[in-house]
Amino acid sequence: MLGISYDPKDDVIDVALEGVDHLIHKPREVYVEQEGLELSSLEVIDAEGTRQIVLLRDPLMLPAPAQSTAKAG
């Protein structure tokens, strides 16, 4: 897998693989399965109710959440 992106203009999720792009038009629900920062699967339900599931052979390490430097006060 090379990456996953969402284009709000065309309302499409692009799952980029080596030599292939899989497009999911009009996604309505997105679910991820992760443990800590490791993503292991992604499920997308489109406008027609079709479920598309991406299972990763090796979990993908997600970036750590950004730390806020703002102080409450």
SULTAVEN-V72429 format. One record per residue. N is the residue number from 1. RES is the residue in three letters. OMEGA is omega in whole degrees, -180 to 180 (NA if undefined). NEAR is the number of other C-alpha atoms within 8 Angstrom. Layout:
# SULTAVEN-V72429
[[N:RES:OMEGA:NEAR] [N:RES:OMEGA:NEAR]]
This chain:
# SULTAVEN-V72429
[[1:MET:178:6] [2:LEU:179:7] [3:GLY:177:7] [4:ILE:178:8] [5:SER:177:7] [6:TYR:177:8] [7:ASP:-177:9] [8:PRO:-180:6] [9:LYS:-179:4] [10:ASP:-179:5] [11:ASP:-178:10] [12:VAL:172:12] [13:ILE:179:12] [14:ASP:174:12] [15:VAL:-176:12] [16:ALA:177:11] [17:LEU:178:10] [18:GLU:178:7] [19:GLY:-177:4] [20:VAL:170:6] [21:ASP:177:9] [22:HIS:-178:8] [23:LEU:177:8] [24:ILE:-176:10] [25:HIS:177:9] [26:LYS:177:8] [27:PRO:180:13] [28:ARG:178:8] [29:GLU:178:7] [30:VAL:178:9] [31:TYR:176:7] [32:VAL:173:9] [33:GLU:-179:8] [34:GLN:174:9] [35:GLU:-174:7] [36:GLY:180:4] [37:LEU:-179:9] [38:GLU:177:10] [39:LEU:-179:14] [40:SER:177:14] [41:SER:-179:12] [42:LEU:176:12] [43:GLU:179:11] [44:VAL:175:13] [45:ILE:-177:13] [46:ASP:-175:13] [47:ALA:180:9] [48:GLU:180:5] [49:GLY:178:6] [50:THR:178:7] [51:ARG:177:8] [52:GLN:-175:7] [53:ILE:176:8] [54:VAL:176:7] [55:LEU:-179:7] [56:LEU:179:9] [57:ARG:176:5] [58:ASP:180:5] [59:PRO:179:9] [60:LEU:179:8] [61:MET:178:7] [62:LEU:177:7] [63:PRO:178:5] [64:ALA:178:5] [65:PRO:179:4] [66:ALA:178:4] [67:GLN:179:4] [68:SER:178:4] [69:THR:179:4] [70:ALA:179:4] [71:LYS:177:4] [72:ALA:180:3] [73:GLY:NA:2]]
